[in-house]
Amino acid sequence: MSEAPFHFGCVLLAAGASKRMGQPKQLLPIAGRPLVAHAAVAALASPAWPVVVVLGADADKIKPALAGLPLLIAQNHEWPEGLASSIRTGLVMLENFSTALDAVLIAPADLPAFSANCIARLVAALREGRHGIAAARYAGRLGSPALFSRAHFAALHALRGEEGARPLLTAHADAVAAVDLPELALDLDTPEDYERFTKGSN
């Protein structure tokens, strides 16, 4: 018997002001593309559909970097609240686009090692059926990207504040399938992070 179809969308979080970087980190060049486009292309290379990119600070500067990609752009006017507001904004757009989603992938757009393979491993872990959440594990803890089954959509809508979905991962630890993705430990928050990444990738 063939496996039942599995439909999931992706919300890429790219609304932050990049205060520690001193410039919009979403536009930093990674492998010939702006960082936000790198993340979007990785998501689009997976079965995720649709892919929503949530913009906030510097949206007018960042939007052109996504031109020509088959994705949805959501404007989060509440971005100063933190990650939770972007998760809510992206999820609303996903649900307006499709009522048949089995899960949603929440991913930050500042992970240079984010890839379709990372997504595939999270999907495989969730589809084993024993857990309602599959989350990346690196640097000794669970974090984003994370894949949430529909049963957790209401809790995602209820999130508030800067931490994003991490409180859900903590509160539902028994429901989380941990996927070891050590390559995702590096995010780009500061000029030093970016310098370390560029040196390591040369």
C-alpha positions in Angstrom: 0.0 0.0 0.0 1.4 3.4 -0.9 2.2 5.9 1.8 -0.4 8.6 2.3 0.5 12.1 0.9 2.1 14.4 3.4 1.6 18.1 2.9 3.6 20.7 4.8 4.4 24.4 4.3 7.4 26.4 5.4 7.6 29.6 7.2 11.0 31.3 6.9 11.7 34.0 9.6 13.5 37.0 8.2 11.9 39.9 9.9 14.5 40.9 12.5 16.4 44.2 12.5 19.9 42.5 12.6 21.0 45.0 15.3 24.1 42.9 16.3 25.2 42.6 12.7 24.9 46.3 12.0 23.4 45.7 8.6 20.6 43.5 7.2 22.0 40.1 7.7 19.4 38.7 5.3 21.4 40.3 2.5 24.8 38.9 3.4 26.3 36.9 0.4 26.3 33.2 0.9 27.4 31.0 -1.9 26.6 33.7 -4.4 23.2 34.5 -3.1 21.8 36.8 -0.3 21.3 34.8 2.9 17.5 35.1 2.8 17.5 33.8 -0.8 19.8 30.9 0.1 17.3 29.8 2.8 14.3 30.3 0.4 16.0 28.2 -2.3 16.8 25.4 0.2 13.1 25.3 1.2 11.9 25.4 -2.4 14.2 22.4 -3.2 12.2 20.4 -0.6 8.6 19.2 -0.9 7.4 22.2 1.2 4.6 24.1 -0.4 3.9 26.9 -0.1 7.1 28.6 1.2 6.3 31.8 3.1 9.1 34.3 3.9 8.2 36.7 6.7 9.7 40.2 6.4 9.6 43.1 8.8 12.6 45.4 9.4 14.2 46.5 6.2 11.5 44.7 4.1 11.9 47.1 1.2 15.6 46.4 1.0 15.2 42.6 1.3 12.2 42.0 -0.9 14.2 42.5 -4.2 16.6 39.7 -3.1 13.6 37.2 -3.4 12.4 38.4 -6.8 11.6 35.6 -9.2 11.3 32.9 -6.6 8.0 31.0 -6.4 7.2 31.9 -2.8 4.8 34.0 -0.7 6.0 37.1 1.1 4.3 38.1 4.4 4.8 41.5 5.9 5.0 41.4 9.7 4.2 44.8 11.0 4.5 43.5 14.6 8.1 42.4 14.1 9.5 44.4 17.1 7.7 41.9 19.4 10.0 39.1 18.4 10.0 35.8 16.6 6.6 34.7 17.8 4.9 37.5 15.8 6.6 36.3 12.7 5.5 32.7 13.3 1.9 33.8 13.7 2.1 36.0 10.6 3.6 33.2 8.4 1.2 30.6 9.7 -1.8 32.7 9.0 -0.7 33.2 5.4 0.0 29.4 5.0 -3.4 28.5 6.3 -5.1 31.1 4.0 -3.3 29.5 1.1 -3.9 25.9 1.9 -6.4 24.2 4.2 -4.8 20.7 3.6 -1.5 21.1 5.5 -0.4 18.3 7.7 2.5 20.2 9.2 4.5 23.4 9.1 8.2 23.8 9.1 9.4 26.9 11.1 12.9 27.9 10.1 15.1 31.0 10.7 16.6 32.5 7.5 20.1 33.0 9.1 21.5 29.5 9.1 24.0 29.2 6.2 24.0 25.4 6.4 20.2 25.1 6.1 19.4 22.7 3.2 16.7 20.6 1.6 18.5 17.6 3.2 18.0 19.0 6.7 14.3 19.4 5.8 14.1 15.8 4.5 15.5 14.5 7.8 13.0 16.4 9.8 10.1 15.1 7.6 11.3 11.5 7.9 11.5 11.8 11.7 8.0 13.3 12.0 6.5 10.7 9.6 7.7 7.8 11.7 4.5 8.6 13.6 5.7 8.5 17.2 6.0 12.3 17.6 4.0 15.4 16.7 7.1 17.6 16.4 10.5 17.0 14.8 13.2 19.5 15.7 16.9 20.0 14.9 19.3 19.3 17.7 22.7 21.1 17.8 24.9 22.7 20.4 23.3 20.4 23.0 19.7 21.6 22.7 16.6 21.5 20.5 16.0 24.4 18.2 15.0 25.6 14.8 14.3 24.5 12.2 11.4 22.4 13.6 8.5 20.7 11.9 5.1 20.9 13.8 2.1 18.7 13.0 -1.3 20.3 12.6 -2.1 19.3 16.2 0.3 22.1 17.3 -1.0 24.9 15.0 -3.2 26.4 17.8 -0.2 26.5 20.1 1.9 28.2 17.4 -0.8 30.9 17.0 -0.8 31.5 20.7 3.0 32.2 20.9 4.1 35.6 22.1 7.4 37.3 22.6 11.0 36.9 21.4 11.7 33.3 22.0 9.6 32.0 19.1 8.7 28.3 19.2 11.4 27.2 21.7 8.9 27.2 24.7 6.8 24.6 22.7 9.8 22.4 22.2 10.5 22.6 26.0 6.9 22.1 27.1 6.3 19.2 24.8 9.8 17.5 25.1 8.2 14.0 25.1 6.5 14.8 21.8 9.7 15.9 20.0 11.7 13.7 17.7 15.3 15.1 17.9 17.2 15.2 14.7 21.0 15.7 15.1 22.0 18.5 12.7 25.3 19.8 14.1 26.0 21.9 11.0 23.2 24.2 12.0 24.9 25.4 15.1 26.3 28.4 13.3 23.8 31.2 12.8 24.9 34.6 11.6 24.1 37.2 14.2 27.4 39.3 14.4 30.2 40.3 12.0 32.4 37.9 13.8 29.9 35.0 13.0 30.0 36.0 9.3 33.8 36.3 9.3 34.1 32.9 10.9 31.7 31.3 8.4 33.4 32.9 5.3 36.8 31.7 6.5 35.6 28.2 7.2 33.9 27.9 3.8 37.0 29.0 1.7 
